[in-house]
């Protein structure tokens, strides 16, 4: 949903899960949960999640987890390329849902997944 790129490092800090992001058109968004990070926009799962796996045994043991994963990166394959995990995007949700137009004094509710800048009808 954001109009500009967000680097992988920014997804860990400061724009991790639940963080607010302001995109270039002025829309504020919230980063969705990790359970949706490895899905395409059509709802299909990533082909091979093990590609994003990071094994850091000392930290994993300390935190009581098996492994860590890098945030997915967007890949657009060239014609004929067999690129795994192509078209993975990170989900962002619009926040707040309610928008007030100061020009016409109208209050309108938008869907969490609505795209684009809010414009007065």
N, C-alpha and C positions, 0 to 999 in steps of 0.2 A: 503494500500500500504506500509506503513512503516514495516520494518522487526522487529522492537522492540516495546514493549508496551509503550504507552504514557498514563500517569495517568490522571484521570479526572481533577485534580487540574491544571495540565499543560495545559489543553484545555481552561481554563479560562484565565490564564496568566502563561507563556508567549506565548503559542502556540495556541492562539485563531484563529478566522477567519482571513485569509489572512496572517498569520505568516509563516515564512519559518522554516522548520524543516530539519535537516540533519540526515539521518538514518545511521545505522552502516556500510552499504556498500558504503557510500560516496555520495549517491544520495540526491539531495536537492528537497524538496517538499513544496507545499503551502497547508495549510488547507482550504478545500472548505467551501462554505457558509452554514449557518444554515438551509436553506431550503432543504438540502440534508442529514442532520445529522441523521435523523430517517428513513433511507431507507436501505434495504439490497443491496448487490451487484447485485442481479438479478432485482432490481428496485421496489420490493414490499415494502409496507409501514410497519411500526412497528404495532404490534397488538394492543397495549394499550399505547398511549403516556402519559396518565394521570399518569402513574407510575413514570415518570420523573418530574412531576410537583412539583414546590416548591412555596409555598405561603408565601410571606413576604410582608404583606400589606403596611407597612410604606414606604419601598423602592419602591414598585410597584406604590403607589400613587404619590410618589415624581417624578418618571420617566414617569408616565402616561401609564403604561402597566397593564395588568390583572394579569399576573403571570410570573414566571421564570421556566426554565427547566434545569435539570442536563444533561450533555452530556451522551449519551448512553454508556453502558458498553457491552463488547462482552461476550456472553453467549453461551456455547456449551452444549446442553442438553444431558443427559445420555439416553440410550435406554429406551423408555417407559415413560419418564418424559414429562409432559405437560408444558414446560417452555415457558412463554410469552416472546416476544421480543428476541428470539434467533437469533443469527448470524447477529446482527446489527453491522456494521462497519462504521467508519468515513471515508469520502472520502478525499483523498489527490490528488493533481494534480502535475505533474512533472514541475519543473521550474529550469532552462530555457528549452525551447523546443529544441533549437539549441545546438548541442554539437560538439566540435572541438577535433579531435584526433591529438595530437602532434607527434605521431609516423608516421602517413601517410599523414598528412596535409589535412585530409578530414573533411568537414563540413556536418553534417547530421541533419535533423529535425525529432523529435520523437513526437508521440501523447501525449497529456496531460495526458492520462490515461495509458501510457506505463509502464510496470513493469520491475523491475530488473535493474541492473547496465548496463550502456552503454559499449559495447565491440566493439573493432575495427574489422570490417569484414575482 
